[in-house]
Amino acid sequence: MLRVAGRHYLTWTAEQGCPPETGFICRADRRYCLLEDEIVRVAPYLWLMGDIPDRFRERLPDNARFLELEP
């Protein structure tokens, strides 16, 4: 699970099968890193679960950031 800029995402792999169509946002590889280790990872599929409500943001802080593709 990724939490980036107050939004909650799940990553999927081909081994898990196709993610549900609702909330599915990306088929291209999306690079990200977890804030705790800064290791670059790739999410081939992302599922947007939605915004984290303000009342839960303290308990569910961001744990990752998306990386921009280099030109």
C-alpha positions as a Markdown table, in Angstrom:
| # | Residue | x | y | z |
|---|---|---|---|---|
| 1 | Met | 0.0 | 0.0 | 0.0 |
| 2 | Leu | 1.2 | 3.5 | -0.9 |
| 3 | Arg | 0.1 | 6.7 | 0.7 |
| 4 | Val | 1.2 | 9.7 | -1.5 |
| 5 | Ala | 0.1 | 13.3 | -1.0 |
| 6 | Gly | -2.9 | 12.2 | 1.1 |
| 7 | Arg | -4.1 | 9.6 | -1.3 |
| 8 | His | -4.2 | 5.8 | -0.8 |
| 9 | Tyr | -3.0 | 3.4 | -3.6 |
| 10 | Leu | -2.5 | -0.3 | -3.9 |
| 11 | Thr | 0.1 | -1.8 | -6.2 |
| 12 | Trp | -0.6 | -5.0 | -8.3 |
| 13 | Thr | 1.6 | -7.5 | -10.1 |
| 14 | Ala | 0.8 | -9.7 | -13.1 |
| 15 | Glu | 0.9 | -12.7 | -10.7 |
| 16 | Gln | -2.0 | -11.2 | -8.8 |
| 17 | Gly | -4.1 | -11.0 | -11.9 |
| 18 | Cys | -5.9 | -7.9 | -13.2 |
| 19 | Pro | -6.9 | -5.3 | -10.6 |
| 20 | Pro | -10.5 | -4.3 | -10.4 |
| 21 | Glu | -11.5 | -1.7 | -13.0 |
| 22 | Thr | -12.9 | 0.7 | -10.4 |
| 23 | Gly | -10.0 | 2.9 | -9.3 |
| 24 | Phe | -7.5 | 1.4 | -11.8 |
| 25 | Ile | -5.3 | 4.3 | -12.9 |
| 26 | Cys | -2.2 | 3.1 | -14.5 |
| 27 | Arg | -0.9 | 0.4 | -16.9 |
| 28 | Ala | 2.5 | 2.0 | -17.4 |
| 29 | Asp | 5.3 | 1.4 | -14.9 |
| 30 | Arg | 5.2 | 4.1 | -12.2 |
| 31 | Arg | 8.3 | 4.6 | -10.2 |
| 32 | Tyr | 8.1 | 5.3 | -6.5 |
| 33 | Cys | 10.1 | 5.1 | -3.4 |
| 34 | Leu | 9.1 | 4.4 | 0.2 |
| 35 | Leu | 10.1 | 7.3 | 2.5 |
| 36 | Glu | 11.7 | 4.9 | 5.0 |
| 37 | Asp | 14.3 | 3.5 | 2.7 |
| 38 | Glu | 14.4 | 5.6 | -0.5 |
| 39 | Ile | 14.8 | 2.5 | -2.6 |
| 40 | Val | 13.3 | 3.0 | -6.1 |
| 41 | Arg | 10.6 | 0.5 | -6.9 |
| 42 | Val | 8.3 | 0.2 | -9.9 |
| 43 | Ala | 4.5 | -0.4 | -9.8 |
| 44 | Pro | 3.3 | -1.8 | -13.1 |
| 45 | Tyr | -0.3 | -1.4 | -12.0 |
| 46 | Leu | -1.8 | 1.1 | -9.5 |
| 47 | Trp | -5.3 | 1.2 | -8.0 |
| 48 | Leu | -6.4 | 4.4 | -6.5 |
| 49 | Met | -8.4 | 3.8 | -3.3 |
| 50 | Gly | -9.2 | 7.5 | -2.8 |
| 51 | Asp | -8.3 | 10.4 | -0.6 |
| 52 | Ile | -7.4 | 9.7 | 3.0 |
| 53 | Pro | -9.9 | 11.7 | 5.2 |
| 54 | Asp | -8.4 | 14.5 | 7.2 |
| 55 | Arg | -9.4 | 12.7 | 10.5 |
| 56 | Phe | -7.2 | 9.7 | 9.6 |
| 57 | Arg | -4.1 | 11.6 | 8.1 |
| 58 | Glu | -2.2 | 11.6 | 11.4 |
| 59 | Arg | -2.6 | 7.8 | 11.7 |
| 60 | Leu | -2.0 | 7.2 | 8.0 |
| 61 | Pro | 0.7 | 9.6 | 7.0 |
| 62 | Asp | 2.4 | 9.5 | 3.5 |
| 63 | Asn | 4.8 | 6.6 | 3.3 |
| 64 | Ala | 6.0 | 7.0 | -0.3 |
| 65 | Arg | 6.5 | 9.5 | -3.1 |
| 66 | Phe | 6.2 | 9.1 | -6.9 |
| 67 | Leu | 9.3 | 9.8 | -8.9 |
| 68 | Glu | 9.2 | 11.8 | -12.1 |
| 69 | Leu | 10.5 | 10.2 | -15.3 |
| 70 | Glu | 13.8 | 11.6 | -16.4 |
| 71 | Pro | 13.8 | 13.0 | -19.9 |
